[in-house]
Amino acid sequence: MAQKFPIDEFDSVVAHGGRHRAKRTAKDRLFEWFRIFVAATVVAGSAYIGLNLVESASVFNGEISSPTPSATAAAQIGPGVTVLDASGQAGVAGKVGHLLLDAGFNVLTAANAVDSESKPVEGEKTVIFINDESAKAEATKVAAKLGKFAVEVSTNYPGPITVFLGADYK
């Protein structure tokens, strides 16, 4: 059982409300900021090192490795086809691009043909241009799909196969 003790000086102390902390000095605040800064640096540094180990590439240099398609996948896709519309009709490049895409060709872009000053170009005849003879078989398939147009070798276009739609394309 609890015993009754006589009243002493500790029983007469008035209870203070609120928190009882020592005042923080500028030195304490600076030390706390420094601790947080060091902790953040350690976390960021370990994350950077961890990413380098996992990805085997430098995150900040833009050398992040990306999966590359295998040779068999590249052979199945075929060379890239670029469609340029010089027919003067609206939306023809998009329609031809979708037609070739649905037929299984690797369509890279479909846009209006423009010159070096970004002015629209108009052409009379439709031609399929290739960079070299290695893309001729695929270009012939593209030409057959579009309507038996001529296939010519030209280095003026960057893609392996470029479909130049002229006014004769319907």
OpenMM code with the backbone's topology and positions (N, CA, C; nanometers):
from openmm import Vec3, app, unit

residues = "MET ALA GLN LYS PHE PRO ILE ASP GLU PHE ASP SER VAL VAL ALA HIS GLY GLY ARG HIS ARG ALA LYS ARG THR ALA LYS ASP ARG LEU PHE GLU TRP PHE ARG ILE PHE VAL ALA ALA THR VAL VAL ALA GLY SER ALA TYR ILE GLY LEU ASN LEU VAL GLU SER ALA SER VAL PHE ASN GLY GLU ILE SER SER PRO THR PRO SER ALA THR ALA ALA ALA GLN ILE GLY PRO GLY VAL THR VAL LEU ASP ALA SER GLY GLN ALA GLY VAL ALA GLY LYS VAL GLY HIS LEU LEU LEU ASP ALA GLY PHE ASN VAL LEU THR ALA ALA ASN ALA VAL ASP SER GLU SER LYS PRO VAL GLU GLY GLU LYS THR VAL ILE PHE ILE ASN ASP GLU SER ALA LYS ALA GLU ALA THR LYS VAL ALA ALA LYS LEU GLY LYS PHE ALA VAL GLU VAL SER THR ASN TYR PRO GLY PRO ILE THR VAL PHE LEU GLY ALA ASP TYR LYS".split()
positions = [
    Vec3(0.0812, -0.1186, 0.0000),
    Vec3(0.0000, 0.0000, 0.0000),
    Vec3(0.0859, 0.1254, 0.0000),
    Vec3(0.0252, 0.2291, -0.0492),
    Vec3(0.0978, 0.3551, -0.0563),
    Vec3(0.1049, 0.4183, 0.0808),
    Vec3(0.2208, 0.4732, 0.1067),
    Vec3(0.2380, 0.5401, 0.2349),
    Vec3(0.2160, 0.6889, 0.2170),
    Vec3(0.1746, 0.7500, 0.3203),
    Vec3(0.1529, 0.8949, 0.3200),
    Vec3(0.2791, 0.9602, 0.3711),
    Vec3(0.3425, 1.0393, 0.2840),
    Vec3(0.4647, 1.1088, 0.3234),
    Vec3(0.4294, 1.2509, 0.3657),
    Vec3(0.5127, 1.3107, 0.4477),
    Vec3(0.4861, 1.4490, 0.4893),
    Vec3(0.5075, 1.5455, 0.3725),
    Vec3(0.4413, 1.6549, 0.3707),
    Vec3(0.4515, 1.7566, 0.2663),
    Vec3(0.5870, 1.8222, 0.2772),
    Vec3(0.6556, 1.8334, 0.1643),
    Vec3(0.7853, 1.8997, 0.1611),
    Vec3(0.7852, 2.0079, 0.0528),
    Vec3(0.9074, 2.0632, 0.0182),
    Vec3(0.9145, 2.1747, -0.0764),
    Vec3(0.8799, 2.1340, -0.2201),
    Vec3(0.8908, 2.0052, -0.2558),
    Vec3(0.8597, 1.9620, -0.3911),
    Vec3(0.7099, 1.9546, -0.4175),
    Vec3(0.6318, 1.9417, -0.3129),
    Vec3(0.4870, 1.9358, -0.3290),
    Vec3(0.4263, 2.0730, -0.3534),
    Vec3(0.4984, 2.1784, -0.3229),
    Vec3(0.4435, 2.3122, -0.3385),
    Vec3(0.4853, 2.3792, -0.4696),
    Vec3(0.5581, 2.3108, -0.5579),
    Vec3(0.6027, 2.3684, -0.6845),
    Vec3(0.4834, 2.3808, -0.7778),
    Vec3(0.4733, 2.4962, -0.8438),
    Vec3(0.3655, 2.5201, -0.9381),
    Vec3(0.4047, 2.4554, -1.0725),
    Vec3(0.3143, 2.3796, -1.1321),
    Vec3(0.3419, 2.3130, -1.2589),
    Vec3(0.3418, 2.4162, -1.3716),
    Vec3(0.4458, 2.4135, -1.4499),
    Vec3(0.4550, 2.5038, -1.5637),
    Vec3(0.3982, 2.4335, -1.6857),
    Vec3(0.3273, 2.5060, -1.7708),
    Vec3(0.2726, 2.4474, -1.8931),
    Vec3(0.3682, 2.4654, -2.0097),
    Vec3(0.3450, 2.3924, -2.1162),
    Vec3(0.4235, 2.4063, -2.2388),
    Vec3(0.5502, 2.3256, -2.2382),
    Vec3(0.6295, 2.3444, -2.3428),
    Vec3(0.7540, 2.2701, -2.3575),
    Vec3(0.8666, 2.3431, -2.2860),
    Vec3(0.9580, 2.2655, -2.2371),
    Vec3(1.0735, 2.3226, -2.1676),
    Vec3(1.1985, 2.2804, -2.2417),
    Vec3(1.2464, 2.3677, -2.3315),
    Vec3(1.3657, 2.3395, -2.4081),
    Vec3(1.4644, 2.4534, -2.3918),
    Vec3(1.5871, 2.4187, -2.4210),
    Vec3(1.6894, 2.5229, -2.4206),
    Vec3(1.6734, 2.6045, -2.5478),
    Vec3(1.7048, 2.7297, -2.5420),
    Vec3(1.6952, 2.8153, -2.6596),
    Vec3(1.7989, 2.7711, -2.7624),
    Vec3(1.7570, 2.7698, -2.8908),
    Vec3(1.8479, 2.7309, -2.9979),
    Vec3(1.9284, 2.8523, -3.0415),
    Vec3(2.0567, 2.8318, -3.0528),
    Vec3(2.1439, 2.9404, -3.0965),
    Vec3(2.1678, 2.9277, -3.2467),
    Vec3(2.2306, 3.0284, -3.3025),
    Vec3(2.2639, 3.0261, -3.4456),
    Vec3(2.3590, 2.9108, -3.4758),
    Vec3(2.4475, 2.8825, -3.3839),
    Vec3(2.5407, 2.7715, -3.4009),
    Vec3(2.4654, 2.6383, -3.4079),
    Vec3(2.3637, 2.6199, -3.3242),
    Vec3(2.2834, 2.4972, -3.3262),
    Vec3(2.2082, 2.4835, -3.4587),
    Vec3(2.1523, 2.5927, -3.5055),
    Vec3(2.0788, 2.5879, -3.6318),
    Vec3(2.1713, 2.5555, -3.7493),
    Vec3(2.2895, 2.6145, -3.7521),
    Vec3(2.3866, 2.5882, -3.8570),
    Vec3(2.4312, 2.4420, -3.8529),
    Vec3(2.4539, 2.3892, -3.7344),
    Vec3(2.4941, 2.2489, -3.7207),
    Vec3(2.3822, 2.1566, -3.7694),
    Vec3(2.2571, 2.1896, -3.7387),
    Vec3(2.1445, 2.1071, -3.7851),
    Vec3(2.1343, 2.1120, -3.9375),
    Vec3(2.1500, 2.2289, -3.9989),
    Vec3(2.1460, 2.2403, -4.1447),
    Vec3(2.2584, 2.1587, -4.2079),
    Vec3(2.3773, 2.1650, -4.1480),
    Vec3(2.4909, 2.0896, -4.1990),
    Vec3(2.4656, 1.9387, -4.1913),
    Vec3(2.4059, 1.8911, -4.0842),
    Vec3(2.3743, 1.7487, -4.0713),
    Vec3(2.2756, 1.7045, -4.1797),
    Vec3(2.1730, 1.7847, -4.2057),
    Vec3(2.0747, 1.7515, -4.3091),
    Vec3(2.1404, 1.7531, -4.4470),
    Vec3(2.2269, 1.8515, -4.4707),
    Vec3(2.2974, 1.8600, -4.5988),
    Vec3(2.3853, 1.7376, -4.6221),
    Vec3(2.4575, 1.6951, -4.5206),
    Vec3(2.5437, 1.5776, -4.5328),
    Vec3(2.4593, 1.4525, -4.5573),
    Vec3(2.3473, 1.4393, -4.4863),
    Vec3(2.2608, 1.3230, -4.5045),
    Vec3(2.2042, 1.3194, -4.6471),
    Vec3(2.1605, 1.4333, -4.6991),
    Vec3(2.1074, 1.4393, -4.8350),
    Vec3(2.2156, 1.4079, -4.9379),
    Vec3(2.3365, 1.4538, -4.9156),
    Vec3(2.4472, 1.4253, -5.0062),
    Vec3(2.4803, 1.2762, -5.0071),
    Vec3(2.4787, 1.2150, -4.8895),
    Vec3(2.5062, 1.0711, -4.8820),
    Vec3(2.3979, 0.9918, -4.9550),
    Vec3(2.2712, 1.0280, -4.9371),
    Vec3(2.1616, 0.9569, -5.0043),
    Vec3(2.1711, 0.9752, -5.1548),
    Vec3(2.1930, 1.0985, -5.2016),
    Vec3(2.2015, 1.1239, -5.3454),
    Vec3(2.3236, 1.0544, -5.4060),
    Vec3(2.4362, 1.0590, -5.3383),
    Vec3(2.5567, 0.9931, -5.3884),
    Vec3(2.5411, 0.8429, -5.3972),
    Vec3(2.4817, 0.7828, -5.2957),
    Vec3(2.4626, 0.6374, -5.3006),
    Vec3(2.3600, 0.5997, -5.4080),
    Vec3(2.2593, 0.6824, -5.4310),
    Vec3(2.1640, 0.6551, -5.5386),
    Vec3(2.2326, 0.6649, -5.6743),
    Vec3(2.3174, 0.7629, -5.6922),
    Vec3(2.3918, 0.7782, -5.8175),
    Vec3(2.4832, 0.6589, -5.8424),
    Vec3(2.5565, 0.6199, -5.7416),
    Vec3(2.6467, 0.5045, -5.7549),
    Vec3(2.5660, 0.3775, -5.7804),
    Vec3(2.4542, 0.3626, -5.7116),
    Vec3(2.3698, 0.2453, -5.7327),
    Vec3(2.3158, 0.2394, -5.8740),
    Vec3(2.2722, 0.3520, -5.9275),
    Vec3(2.2243, 0.3549, -6.0663),
    Vec3(2.3358, 0.3213, -6.1644),
    Vec3(2.4549, 0.3715, -6.1369),
    Vec3(2.5670, 0.3388, -6.2246),
    Vec3(2.5985, 0.1903, -6.2221),
    Vec3(2.5899, 0.1314, -6.1059),
    Vec3(2.6172, -0.0119, -6.0969),
    Vec3(2.5086, -0.0935, -6.1668),
    Vec3(2.3838, -0.0525, -6.1495),
    Vec3(2.2726, -0.1274, -6.2093),
    Vec3(2.2678, -0.1071, -6.3599),
    Vec3(2.2789, 0.0125, -6.4058),
    Vec3(2.2650, 0.0435, -6.5474),
    Vec3(2.3967, 0.0372, -6.6238),
    Vec3(2.5103, 0.0347, -6.5531),
    Vec3(2.6440, 0.0403, -6.6135),
    Vec3(2.6570, 0.1559, -6.7106),
    Vec3(2.6017, 0.2691, -6.6727),
    Vec3(2.6113, 0.3884, -6.7566),
    Vec3(2.6075, 0.5106, -6.6676),
    Vec3(2.6550, 0.6207, -6.7195),
    Vec3(2.6531, 0.7456, -6.6458),
    Vec3(2.5191, 0.8152, -6.6670),
    Vec3(2.4510, 0.8455, -6.5598),
    Vec3(2.3198, 0.9078, -6.5692),
    Vec3(2.3304, 1.0521, -6.6188),
    Vec3(2.4345, 1.1230, -6.5739),
    Vec3(2.4444, 1.2633, -6.6074),
    Vec3(2.5026, 1.2885, -6.7464),
    Vec3(2.5711, 1.1927, -6.8047),
    Vec3(2.6307, 1.2112, -6.9366),
    Vec3(2.5388, 1.1705, -7.0488),
    Vec3(2.4200, 1.1207, -7.0190),
    Vec3(2.3267, 1.0796, -7.1213),
    Vec3(2.3663, 0.9497, -7.1880),
    Vec3(2.4491, 0.8704, -7.1220),
    Vec3(2.4962, 0.7460, -7.1800),
    Vec3(2.4166, 0.6277, -7.1273),
    Vec3(2.2907, 0.6473, -7.1051),
    Vec3(2.2080, 0.5408, -7.0512),
    Vec3(2.1892, 0.4360, -7.1596),
    Vec3(2.2168, 0.3126, -7.1221),
    Vec3(2.2053, 0.2061, -7.2216),
    Vec3(2.0591, 0.1750, -7.2471),
    Vec3(2.0277, 0.1488, -7.3703),
    Vec3(1.8917, 0.1120, -7.4065),
    Vec3(1.8985, -0.0173, -7.4859),
    Vec3(1.7967, -0.0978, -7.4743),
    Vec3(1.8009, -0.2240, -7.5480),
    Vec3(1.8000, -0.2001, -7.6984),
    Vec3(1.8805, -0.2756, -7.7685),
    Vec3(1.8858, -0.2646, -7.9135),
    Vec3(1.8181, -0.3864, -7.9739),
    Vec3(1.7453, -0.3662, -8.0803),
    Vec3(1.6778, -0.4804, -8.1405),
    Vec3(1.7788, -0.5782, -8.1978),
    Vec3(1.7451, -0.7015, -8.1956),
    Vec3(1.8347, -0.8033, -8.2496),
    Vec3(1.8356, -0.7961, -8.4023),
    Vec3(1.9296, -0.8647, -8.4622),
    Vec3(1.9416, -0.8629, -8.6079),
    Vec3(1.8198, -0.9265, -8.6739),
    Vec3(1.7625, -1.0286, -8.6110),
    Vec3(1.6448, -1.0920, -8.6702),
    Vec3(1.5243, -0.9997, -8.6636),
    Vec3(1.5139, -0.9230, -8.5534),
    Vec3(1.4023, -0.8285, -8.5430),
    Vec3(1.4172, -0.7178, -8.6466),
    Vec3(1.5401, -0.6703, -8.6682),
    Vec3(1.5628, -0.5665, -8.7687),
    Vec3(1.5327, -0.6190, -8.9082),
    Vec3(1.5637, -0.7464, -8.9313),
    Vec3(1.5354, -0.8033, -9.0627),
    Vec3(1.3852, -0.8177, -9.0850),
    Vec3(1.3098, -0.8442, -8.9783),
    Vec3(1.1651, -0.8567, -8.9913),
    Vec3(1.0996, -0.7217, -9.0133),
    Vec3(1.1523, -0.6177, -8.9514),
    Vec3(1.0928, -0.4846, -8.9637),
    Vec3(1.1189, -0.4279, -9.1020),
    Vec3(1.2389, -0.4430, -9.1519),
    Vec3(1.2727, -0.3903, -9.2835),
    Vec3(1.3235, -0.2481, -9.2742),
    Vec3(1.3696, -0.1954, -9.3854),
    Vec3(1.4221, -0.0589, -9.3848),
    Vec3(1.3107, 0.0437, -9.3614),
    Vec3(1.3490, 0.1575, -9.3086),
    Vec3(1.2523, 0.2622, -9.2797),
    Vec3(1.2006, 0.3300, -9.4048),
    Vec3(1.0716, 0.3611, -9.4047),
    Vec3(1.0070, 0.4268, -9.5180),
    Vec3(0.9620, 0.5658, -9.4733),
    Vec3(1.0011, 0.6670, -9.5492),
    Vec3(0.9589, 0.8043, -9.5248),
    Vec3(0.8647, 0.8447, -9.6371),
    Vec3(0.7503, 0.9025, -9.6005),
    Vec3(0.6515, 0.9451, -9.7005),
    Vec3(0.6505, 1.0975, -9.7035),
    Vec3(0.6766, 1.1550, -9.8224),
    Vec3(0.6739, 1.3001, -9.8415),
    Vec3(0.5663, 1.3337, -9.9436),
    Vec3(0.4757, 1.4231, -9.9045),
    Vec3(0.3635, 1.4602, -9.9906),
    Vec3(0.3945, 1.5887, -10.0657),
    Vec3(0.4029, 1.5788, -10.1961),
    Vec3(0.4208, 1.6962, -10.2815),
    Vec3(0.3071, 1.7040, -10.3826),
    Vec3(0.1950, 1.6398, -10.3503),
    Vec3(0.0829, 1.6345, -10.4438),
    Vec3(-0.0041, 1.7587, -10.4384),
    Vec3(0.0049, 1.8365, -10.3325),
    Vec3(-0.0786, 1.9544, -10.3177),
    Vec3(-0.2150, 1.9232, -10.2584),
    Vec3(-0.2417, 1.7974, -10.2262),
    Vec3(-0.3683, 1.7572, -10.1635),
    Vec3(-0.3459, 1.7408, -10.0133),
    Vec3(-0.4435, 1.7803, -9.9351),
    Vec3(-0.4304, 1.7726, -9.7894),
    Vec3(-0.4477, 1.6293, -9.7402),
    Vec3(-0.3606, 1.5862, -9.6482),
    Vec3(-0.3756, 1.4588, -9.5805),
    Vec3(-0.3313, 1.3361, -9.6563),
    Vec3(-0.2715, 1.3518, -9.7721),
    Vec3(-0.2325, 1.2359, -9.8526),
    Vec3(-0.1163, 1.1613, -9.7870),
    Vec3(-0.0199, 1.2320, -9.7323),
    Vec3(0.0955, 1.1669, -9.6702),
    Vec3(0.0514, 1.0786, -9.5537),
    Vec3(-0.0419, 1.1265, -9.4727),
    Vec3(-0.0919, 1.0474, -9.3610),
    Vec3(-0.1642, 0.9223, -9.4073),
    Vec3(-0.2460, 0.9364, -9.5102),
    Vec3(-0.3200, 0.8206, -9.5632),
    Vec3(-0.2254, 0.7154, -9.6197),
    Vec3(-0.1262, 0.7598, -9.6965),
    Vec3(-0.0302, 0.6663, -9.7543),
    Vec3(0.0550, 0.6037, -9.6435),
    Vec3(0.0927, 0.6827, -9.5445),
    Vec3(0.1691, 0.6297, -9.4320),
    Vec3(0.0934, 0.5196, -9.3593),
    Vec3(-0.0355, 0.5417, -9.3344),
    Vec3(-0.1176, 0.4391, -9.2684),
    Vec3(-0.1372, 0.3169, -9.3583),
    Vec3(-0.1527, 0.3395, -9.4874),
    Vec3(-0.1674, 0.2282, -9.5810),
    Vec3(-0.0432, 0.1382, -9.5780),
    Vec3(0.0749, 0.2002, -9.5814),
    Vec3(0.1988, 0.1233, -9.5780),
    Vec3(0.2218, 0.0586, -9.4415),
    Vec3(0.1849, 0.1287, -9.3378),
    Vec3(0.1996, 0.0737, -9.2023),
    Vec3(0.1108, -0.0485, -9.1843),
    Vec3(-0.0115, -0.0395, -9.2322),
    Vec3(-0.1034, -0.1530, -9.2237),
    Vec3(-0.0559, -0.2707, -9.3086),
    Vec3(0.0199, -0.2414, -9.4139),
    Vec3(0.0720, -0.3472, -9.5004),
    Vec3(0.1976, -0.4113, -9.4420),
    Vec3(0.2459, -0.3608, -9.3280),
    Vec3(0.3611, -0.4214, -9.2612),
    Vec3(0.4935, -0.3539, -9.2870),
    Vec3(0.4953, -0.2379, -9.3494),
    Vec3(0.6200, -0.1664, -9.3742),
    Vec3(0.6563, -0.0834, -9.2519),
    Vec3(0.7849, -0.0550, -9.2360),
    Vec3(0.8374, 0.0232, -9.1247),
    Vec3(0.8328, 0.1714, -9.1620),
    Vec3(0.7182, 0.2362, -9.1403),
    Vec3(0.7014, 0.3775, -9.1764),
    Vec3(0.7599, 0.4641, -9.0650),
    Vec3(0.8587, 0.5460, -9.1007),
    Vec3(0.9234, 0.6335, -9.0038),
    Vec3(0.8475, 0.7648, -8.9866),
    Vec3(0.8197, 0.8329, -9.0966),
    Vec3(0.7466, 0.9595, -9.0928),
    Vec3(0.6598, 0.9735, -9.2171),
    Vec3(0.5580, 1.0565, -9.2037),
    Vec3(0.4725, 1.0941, -9.3159),
    Vec3(0.4458, 1.2426, -9.3004),
    Vec3(0.4952, 1.3227, -9.3943),
    Vec3(0.4838, 1.4677, -9.3821),
    Vec3(0.4761, 1.5307, -9.5199),
    Vec3(0.4498, 1.6597, -9.5222),
    Vec3(0.4504, 1.7347, -9.6466),
    Vec3(0.5944, 1.7597, -9.6880),
    Vec3(0.6210, 1.7566, -9.8163),
    Vec3(0.7546, 1.7842, -9.8679),
    Vec3(0.7775, 1.9347, -9.8656),
    Vec3(0.8919, 1.9747, -9.8094),
    Vec3(0.9269, 2.1169, -9.8017),
    Vec3(1.0697, 2.1344, -9.8502),
    Vec3(1.1019, 2.2553, -9.8961),
    Vec3(1.2381, 2.2823, -9.9405),
    Vec3(1.3212, 2.3310, -9.8218),
    Vec3(1.4422, 2.3782, -9.8487),
    Vec3(1.5338, 2.4207, -9.7421),
    Vec3(1.4825, 2.5429, -9.6662),
    Vec3(1.3891, 2.6174, -9.7242),
    Vec3(1.3324, 2.7352, -9.6581),
    Vec3(1.1961, 2.7043, -9.5972),
    Vec3(1.1638, 2.5757, -9.5831),
    Vec3(1.0374, 2.5274, -9.5253),
    Vec3(0.9147, 2.5689, -9.6047),
    Vec3(0.9326, 2.5890, -9.7333),
    Vec3(0.8190, 2.6195, -9.8210),
    Vec3(0.7715, 2.4882, -9.8835),
    Vec3(0.6416, 2.4715, -9.9009),
    Vec3(0.5909, 2.3471, -9.9593),
    Vec3(0.6445, 2.3255, -10.1008),
    Vec3(0.6718, 2.1995, -10.1306),
    Vec3(0.7208, 2.1610, -10.2623),
    Vec3(0.6078, 2.0874, -10.3334),
    Vec3(0.5915, 2.1153, -10.4632),
    Vec3(0.4923, 2.0424, -10.5417),
    Vec3(0.5651, 1.9681, -10.6529),
    Vec3(0.5283, 1.8407, -10.6700),
    Vec3(0.5913, 1.7589, -10.7727),
    Vec3(0.4871, 1.7031, -10.8664),
    Vec3(0.5279, 1.6717, -10.9862),
    Vec3(0.4360, 1.6201, -11.0872),
    Vec3(0.4200, 1.4693, -11.0784),
    Vec3(0.5314, 1.3980, -11.0567),
    Vec3(0.5197, 1.2530, -11.0592),
    Vec3(0.5623, 1.1904, -10.9270),
    Vec3(0.5038, 1.0758, -10.8977),
    Vec3(0.5342, 1.0009, -10.7764),
    Vec3(0.6523, 0.9087, -10.8040),
    Vec3(0.7524, 0.9146, -10.7142),
    Vec3(0.8734, 0.8347, -10.7294),
    Vec3(0.9115, 0.7785, -10.5928),
    Vec3(0.9622, 0.6561, -10.5906),
    Vec3(1.0157, 0.5979, -10.4678),
    Vec3(1.1676, 0.6026, -10.4798),
    Vec3(1.2311, 0.6801, -10.3885),
    Vec3(1.3765, 0.6949, -10.3903),
    Vec3(1.4386, 0.6008, -10.2875),
    Vec3(1.5534, 0.5430, -10.3229),
    Vec3(1.6297, 0.4602, -10.2307),
    Vec3(1.7721, 0.5134, -10.2245),
    Vec3(1.8405, 0.4912, -10.1105),
    Vec3(1.9782, 0.5379, -10.0957),
    Vec3(2.0774, 0.4480, -10.1670),
    Vec3(2.0522, 0.3162, -10.1624),
    Vec3(2.1409, 0.2232, -10.2314),
    Vec3(2.0610, 0.1013, -10.2772),
    Vec3(2.1259, 0.0170, -10.3514),
    Vec3(2.0588, -0.0976, -10.4131),
    Vec3(2.0099, -0.2012, -10.3115),
    Vec3(2.0610, -0.1985, -10.1878),
    Vec3(2.0205, -0.2993, -10.0890),
    Vec3(1.8731, -0.2867, -10.0505),
    Vec3(1.8132, -0.1709, -10.0692),
    Vec3(1.6728, -0.1499, -10.0334),
    Vec3(1.5803, -0.1614, -10.1542),
    Vec3(1.6332, -0.2028, -10.2679),
    Vec3(1.5533, -0.2049, -10.3900),
    Vec3(1.4374, -0.3049, -10.3828),
    Vec3(1.4601, -0.4230, -10.3251),
    Vec3(1.3537, -0.5236, -10.3172),
    Vec3(1.2368, -0.4720, -10.2333),
    Vec3(1.2682, -0.4112, -10.1190),
    Vec3(1.1626, -0.3571, -10.0334),
    Vec3(1.0940, -0.2388, -10.1012),
    Vec3(1.1702, -0.1545, -10.1702),
    Vec3(1.1127, -0.0392, -10.2403),
    Vec3(1.0196, -0.0856, -10.3529),
    Vec3(1.0527, -0.1956, -10.4166),
    Vec3(0.9664, -0.2499, -10.5213),
    Vec3(0.8337, -0.2960, -10.4625),
    Vec3(0.8380, -0.3555, -10.3421),
    Vec3(0.7142, -0.3961, -10.2739),
    Vec3(0.6297, -0.2737, -10.2388),
    Vec3(0.6964, -0.1663, -10.1940),
    Vec3(0.6251, -0.0418, -10.1624),
    Vec3(0.5604, 0.0135, -10.2883),
    Vec3(0.6354, 0.0145, -10.3987),
    Vec3(0.5829, 0.0664, -10.5253),
    Vec3(0.4635, -0.0154, -10.5725),
    Vec3(0.4700, -0.1472, -10.5552),
    Vec3(0.3582, -0.2330, -10.5955),
    Vec3(0.2356, -0.2058, -10.5095),
    Vec3(0.2572, -0.1781, -10.3810),
    Vec3(0.1449, -0.1499, -10.2914),
    Vec3(0.0775, -0.0180, -10.3274),
    Vec3(0.1553, 0.0785, -10.3747),
    Vec3(0.1003, 0.2115, -10.4049),
    Vec3(0.0494, 0.2251, -10.5481),
    Vec3(0.0907, 0.1387, -10.6390),
    Vec3(0.0410, 0.1493, -10.7745),
    Vec3(0.1455, 0.1493, -10.8824),
    Vec3(0.2528, 0.0748, -10.8688),
    Vec3(0.3537, 0.0563, -10.9747),
    Vec3(0.4224, 0.1866, -11.0149),
    Vec3(0.4806, 0.2540, -10.9175),
    Vec3(0.5561, 0.3762, -10.9471),
    Vec3(0.7036, 0.3428, -10.9625),
    Vec3(0.7795, 0.4344, -11.0215),
    Vec3(0.9218, 0.4126, -11.0494),
    Vec3(1.0034, 0.4134, -10.9208),
    Vec3(1.1089, 0.3304, -10.9182),
    Vec3(1.2046, 0.3260, -10.8078),
    Vec3(1.3379, 0.3766, -10.8616),
    Vec3(1.3912, 0.4826, -10.7966),
    Vec3(1.5162, 0.5429, -10.8413),
    Vec3(1.6131, 0.5539, -10.7251),
    Vec3(1.7422, 0.5471, -10.7555),
    Vec3(1.8472, 0.5640, -10.6549),
    Vec3(1.8814, 0.7123, -10.6455),
    Vec3(1.8782, 0.7661, -10.5226),
    Vec3(1.9112, 0.9066, -10.4998),
    Vec3(1.9626, 0.9225, -10.3579),
    Vec3(2.0673, 0.9998, -10.3412),
    Vec3(2.1217, 1.0260, -10.2075),
    Vec3(2.0719, 1.1591, -10.1515),
    Vec3(1.9720, 1.2192, -10.2149),
    Vec3(1.9180, 1.3471, -10.1674),
    Vec3(1.8284, 1.3310, -10.0451),
    Vec3(1.7852, 1.2097, -10.0157),
    Vec3(1.6930, 1.1854, -9.9048),
    Vec3(1.7627, 1.1000, -9.7999),
    Vec3(1.7438, 1.1316, -9.6727),
    Vec3(1.8200, 1.0634, -9.5668),
    Vec3(1.7763, 0.9195, -9.5396),
    Vec3(1.6510, 0.8861, -9.5583),
    Vec3(1.6026, 0.7529, -9.5244),
    Vec3(1.6402, 0.6496, -9.6282),
    Vec3(1.6355, 0.5208, -9.5901),
    Vec3(1.6647, 0.4151, -9.6872),
    Vec3(1.5646, 0.4153, -9.8028),
    Vec3(1.4354, 0.4363, -9.7706),
    Vec3(1.3316, 0.4429, -9.8738),
    Vec3(1.2498, 0.5695, -9.8505),
    Vec3(1.2360, 0.6515, -9.9537),
    Vec3(1.1562, 0.7736, -9.9445),
    Vec3(1.0519, 0.7712, -10.0554),
    Vec3(0.9247, 0.7790, -10.0158),
    Vec3(0.8154, 0.7840, -10.1128),
    Vec3(0.7827, 0.9325, -10.1342),
    Vec3(0.8066, 0.9787, -10.2556),
    Vec3(0.7798, 1.1177, -10.2924),
    Vec3(0.6507, 1.1183, -10.3734),
    Vec3(0.5415, 1.1646, -10.3104),
    Vec3(0.4103, 1.1637, -10.3733),
    Vec3(0.3914, 1.2879, -10.4583),
    Vec3(0.3694, 1.2697, -10.5874),
    Vec3(0.3480, 1.3810, -10.6788),
    Vec3(0.2007, 1.3992, -10.7093),
    Vec3(0.1726, 1.4892, -10.8005),
    Vec3(0.0341, 1.5208, -10.8377),
    Vec3(-0.0329, 1.4048, -10.9078),
    Vec3(0.0431, 1.3088, -10.9603),
    Vec3(-0.0153, 1.1948, -11.0300),
    Vec3(-0.0674, 1.0871, -10.9344),
    Vec3(-0.0384, 1.1003, -10.8048),
    Vec3(-0.0882, 1.0004, -10.7092),
    Vec3(-0.2351, 1.0253, -10.6774),
    Vec3(-0.3175, 0.9255, -10.6892),
    Vec3(-0.4612, 0.9389, -10.6608),
    Vec3(-0.4996, 0.8534, -10.5437),
] * unit.nanometer
topology = app.Topology()
chain = topology.addChain("A")
for resn in residues:
    res = topology.addResidue(resn, chain)
    for name in ("N", "CA", "C"):
        topology.addAtom(name, app.Element.getBySymbol(name[0]), res)
